[in-house]
Amino acid sequence: MRTFGDAIESRRSHASVIINKFLFIYGGINVYNKHLNDILTVNLESLKSTILQVEGIADQRGVAFHGMSAIYRGEVKIDNPTMSIELKKGKEKKLRKVKEEGVYVFGGIY
């Protein structure tokens, strides 16, 4: 896939999740074996890549071999200066109630 926009550094052992038309990528290891801590997106319709400016990343050392999952109750709207995501509520199913919505990152090696 050939993208345009912000340059995406080659990486392995990163985590990713798709929300609507956006692929979110977090961390990984670059070609110099350095652990990365950046978060970026790729719009899967336009193929534009964007490096996100995110506050509150707990560890600045970088992370690899981790997992990532998007958890939402139904209707979701994520706003960012470079994009807007909105998910509509689907058919009701009996599921456990989500206390805190968002993108969860778990595990990994720093």
KALIN-V592992 format. One record per backbone hydrogen bond with DSSP energy under -1.0 kcal/mol. NH is the residue of the N-H (numbers start at 1). CO is the residue of the C=O. E is the energy in kcal/mol with one decimal. If there is no record, write none. Layout:
<<NH CO E> <NH CO E>>
//
This chain:
<<4 47 -1.8> <6 49 -2.3> <12 29 -1.6> <15 26 -2.1> <17 24 -1.8> <19 22 -2.7> <22 19 -2.3> <23 42 -2.5> <24 17 -3.2> <25 40 -2.9> <26 15 -2.7> <27 38 -2.2> <28 63 -3.3> <29 12 -2.7> <30 34 -2.3> <33 30 -1.9> <36 28 -3.2> <40 25 -2.5> <41 50 -2.7> <42 23 -1.8> <43 48 -2.6> <44 21 -3.5> <47 43 -2.9> <49 4 -3.5> <50 41 -2.5> <52 39 -2.7> <63 36 -2.4> <64 109 -1.6> <65 13 -2.3> <67 106 -2.8> <69 104 -2.4> <71 102 -3.1> <76 87 -2.3> <78 85 -2.4> <80 83 -2.1> <83 80 -1.1> <85 78 -2.7> <87 76 -2.9> <102 71 -2.7> <104 69 -3.3> <106 67 -1.9> <109 64 -2.9>>
//
